[in-house]
Amino acid sequence: MQRYMKVFSATVLTFVSFQSLFAQQKEQLMIIESPEVKVVQVPKEKRVDIIIGGHPFTSFLYGDSIEKPVLYPLRTFNGTVVTRGFPLNPLPGDPTDHPHHLGLWFNFENVNGLDFWNNSYAIPKEKKSSYGWIKTDKIVETSGGSKGTLTYRAKWTNEQGDVLLNEATKYEFSGEGNLRIIDRTTKLTANTDVVFTDAKDGMLGLRLAHELQIPTKEDQKFTDNKGNVTIVKGGTDMVPNGNYITSEGKQGNDAWSTRGRWCKVYGKMGNDSVSVTIIDHPKNVNYPTFWHARGYGLFAANPLGEKIFTNGKSEKNLHLKKGESVTFRFRIIIDEGARTVTTEQINRLADWFAAQ
């Protein structure tokens, strides 16, 4: 009996210690409360709305007029929109380059030669055969509570509808104090032999609001893998004030092409400081990822762009035989307040994510 009581007491003590440690961790991460999350389907509009604490957070859009499913727009807990409005809802000062940059998305530039990344309404019909579509075919599950979930299935197809990849994605949405957190897990299963050929444009992408761009007055020129040139005009309105910082201490435009377990963009929007952080997961291919983080507002994590990011010193091509799968996991954290999450706090959140 004494031995049983000792074991029981030790178990209780361990549980209490864990609870105390978790409470301390929540306090250090500025986690105050867990508001209710609602996930509401609107099938006629091919939309799923995510509401946190009674306020709109984002919507999952999968209509036929867009070439891939997206989360759009993304908001802070206070309702500040951190994604560019163009092309669906242009806002004053919005740059109009790269019309395929919409909200938050996941795709890649070269899958068996098809470009899923750059496809949009702006591609002429006669060139569409070189591009791919991601077509959502089923909303599998939605649920709410302290955490909201959305699970869907999609197909990566060519213009004729032939399926290269079957996608199964689960989103988890939560709110903790000033933080809004999105966890995305995507499993891609090859429907035929598939090669992701090392390319610059991929994989988890987000187009930032005008304010979060890095300020510059110079025009910038970018060329895609087909030789198409896009000019991003330099700013004249003095609104952009954003900056990047990575887990390895790279800042501003120096973050581009470097590796890191996380990258954060931050700046002033209105009177508050706002940040968006993307965290890579240790189980992802080619961890830690390369950051395709551009000053003009493209914020992307691309583990399969090694060749261009290393100036040709090495490359990473991903081969899947028919029936084989690969899984990608990412965490996105959106914050607003007098100051944004610190490096130490992001490292804790990254550790928390890595343990899941």
N, C-alpha and C positions, 0 to 999 in steps of 0.2 A: 504493500500500500504506500509506504514511504517513497519507494522508487517511482511509483506511478505519479505521486504528487509532485516529485521533483521534475519529472518529464513534463507534466502538465504545466507547472509553473514556468519552466524554461520556454515552453511553447507560447504561453501567454506573454511572457516578457519579450520574446522575439517578435510577436505580432504587434505589441505595443510599440516596440522600437521601430518597426517598419512603418507603422502608422505615423509615428512622430517624425521620422525621416521624410516621409512623403509630404506631410504637412509643411515641414521646413522647406522642402523643394518647391512646393506650390507657392509659398510666400516669396522665395527668392526669385521665382519666375513671374512674379506679379499676378499669379493666378488667384482670383478672389472668389469667383463663382462660376458655375456651369449652367448657363441659360439653356432653356429648352430649344431643341432644334426640330423644326418641322420640314418634311420633304413632301412637296405637293405636286402631283402629276397633273399636267394639262395636256392630255393626249391629242386633242383636236389641233393644238398649236405646236405639237411635237416639242414640248418644253416641260422641264421639271424645275419648280421653284424651291430654293432653299432659304428658309427663314430662321434666323437665330435671335432668340430673345424678343420675338415679336416684330423684328425688323428684317426687311429683305437683305440677304447677303449676296446671293448670286443665282443664276439660272443655268441649267443644263439645256443647251439648244442643239437639236439634232434634225432640223428641218432639211428639206430637199434642196433649198436654195443655197446652202453652204456645203463646202466640199469635205468637211470633217465635223464631228461633234466638238462643242466648245463649252467652257464655262464663261458666261458673259452677262453683265459686267461683274467685276469683283469689288466689294466694298469693305471698308473698315467697320468696326463695331459702331462707329458714330455716323455711318452712311457715306463717308467720303469714297468716291469711285477712284480706284487706283489703276484701272485699265483705260486705254485709249478708247474714245467713243467711235471713231471712224473704223469701219465703213457703215455700221448699222445705225449709229446715232452720233453723227459728227458734232463735236463741241467746238466752241470758239478757240482758235489757235491750234486745233488738231492738225498734225502733219498727215498728208494723204498718200505717203509712200507705202509700198508693200501691203496691198489690200488683203493679202492672205494672213496678215498678222491680226488675229481677232481673239480678244480675251485670253484664255488659257487653253492650250491644246497640246496634243501629243501625236507626232508623226515623224516622217523622215524623208530626206531628199532623194535617196536612191535605193529602191527596193526592186531588185530584178530590172533595173534600168528605169523604173517609173518614179516620177517625182511627186510624192505626196505632200511635201512641204509647201511648194510654191503655187499649188493649184488654187485658183480663185475665179470669180466672175470675170476678171480682167484678161484671162487667157483666151485668145481667139479660138473659135471653134475648130479651125483647121490644124491647130497645134495641140488640141486636147488629148490626142492619142498618146502623148508622151507623159501624161500625168495620171495620178491615181486618186481614188476617192475612198473615204472611210464612211461606210453607210451603217448607221445604227439600226439593227433589225429587231431588237427586243429590249424593253426595260424589264429586267428580271425581278428586281426587288427594290422597294423603298421602305424606309422605316425612320421613325423619329425618336426623340427622348433626349437624354443628356448628350447623346451623339446621334447624328443623322447619317444614314447610309443610302447610297444609290449604286445599284449594280446593273450593268447593261452588257449586251453583246453587240458586236459590230463586225463588219467584214471589210477588209482592205481589198479593193477591186481595181481592175483596169476599166477603160471606157466601155468595154463590151459586157462588163459585169462578172468576168472571171475572177474567182477569189484566190488571192495569194495568201492571205493570213486571216485567221479567225481571232478576234479580240474579245477577251473577257476582262472588264474593268470594274473595280469597286472603288468608289469614293467614300470617304468618311469625313464628315464635317463636324466641327466642334467649336465652342467658344469658351474662353477662360479669361475673365476680366476684360482687359483691352485687346486680347489676342483673338484672332480668328484663324483656325487651323484646318487645312485640307490635307488629308492623306490619300494618295492615289496609288493603287496597285493594279498593274496591267499585265495580263498574261497573253502573249502572242503565240499562236500555234500555226505552224506552216501547213497550208493546204496543198502545197506543192514544194519542191525544193526552192529555197529562197536564199538570196544573198543580200544582206545590207552592206552595200559597198561604201567604205569610208568616205564621208562627205561632211561638208561644213554645216549644212542646215539640218538641225535636229536638236533634241528629240522632244523634250518637254519645253514648250515655248510660252512666253507671256509678253504681250505688248503693253508697255507702261503708259500711264497718263502723261500728258505733256509736261506737267510740273516735275516729274521724276526723271526727265531726260538730263543728261550732262550738258550744261550750257556750252554752246559754241556758235560762232558767227560764220564759220566756214561751211560751204557745201561739201558733201561727202558723196563719193561714187562707189557703188557696189555692183559686182558682176556675178550672176548666178552660174550654175554649171552648164547652161545652154548658151552663155554669152550675152544674156539679156542684162542690160545696164539699168540700174535704178539710181537716180540722183536724190539724195536726202538734203533738202535745203537747210542752210544754216538759220538759226533763230535770230529774230530781231525784236521780239516782244519782252525779253528779259524775264520770262516766266520760269523756264527750266532752272532747277537748282539741285538736281539729283547727283548722287555719287554711289559708287559700288565699293564694297569691301568684302574680301574673301576670308575663309578660315585661315589662309596662309598669309594674310596681311597685305595682299595686293589691292590697290585702290584705283578708283577712276577707270580710265581706259586701259590701264595696265592689267585689269582683271581678265580682259579678253584673252582667250587661248591658254589660260593657266588652269591647273588642277586645284581642286579643293573639296572638302566634304560639304561645305556650304558657301553660299554667296548671298549678300544682302545689298539691296538698293535702298537708299533713304533720302529724304528731302522734306522740305516744308510744303504743306498744302493747306492754304488758309493760315490759321494761327497755330496749327499743330504740326508736330513732327510725325511723319508717316514712313513706314518701312515695309518692304516685302522681302522675305527670305525664302530661298529654295534650299532644301537639305537633301543630299544624296544618301542612298542607303548602301551599307557595306556589301549586301548581297547582289547589287547591280553589276552588270558587265562593266569591266574596265574602271572599277572604283579606285580612287575618287574621280569624279567626272571632270571633263573640261567645261569651261564656262564660255559660252557664246554670248557674251554680255556686251552689247553695243551701247555707246553713249546716246544714240538717237532713240533708244527706248525698247530695243529687242533684248529680252532677258531670257536666256535659254541654257539648259543643261544638256550637253551633247557628249555622251561617252564614246560615240562612234565617229568623231571628227578628228581623230588623232593625226592623220596625215597633214592636213593643212595647219593644225595647231602646233605641230612640231616642225614645220617647214620641211616636210618630207623625210624626216629622220626615222619615223616609224609610222605604222598604220594599223588600224583595227577593223578588219572585215568580219562580219558576223554571218556564219553559215548555219542554216537550219534545214535539215532534211525533212521531207514530208512527214508530218506527225510529231516532229520535235517542237519544243516550246522554249520560250525565254520569258522571264518575268522582270518587270521594272517597277521600282517603288520610289516615290518621292513625297516629301512633306513640304507644304507651302504655308508660311506664317505671315499674316498681315497684322500690322500693329499701328496704333495711333495714340498720341498723348503728348505730354510735355517733353518726354524723351522716349526714344524707341528702345527695343530690347538690346542689351549689351552683348558683347562677344561672349562673355562668360555664360550668360543666360542662354544664348543660342547653342553653345557647346553642350549645355545640359539638355536642351530640347533635342539636339542631335543624338546624344547618348540615349535618351529616352526612346527615340524613334528607332535607333539601331538595335535596341533590345527587343523590339516587337517582331 
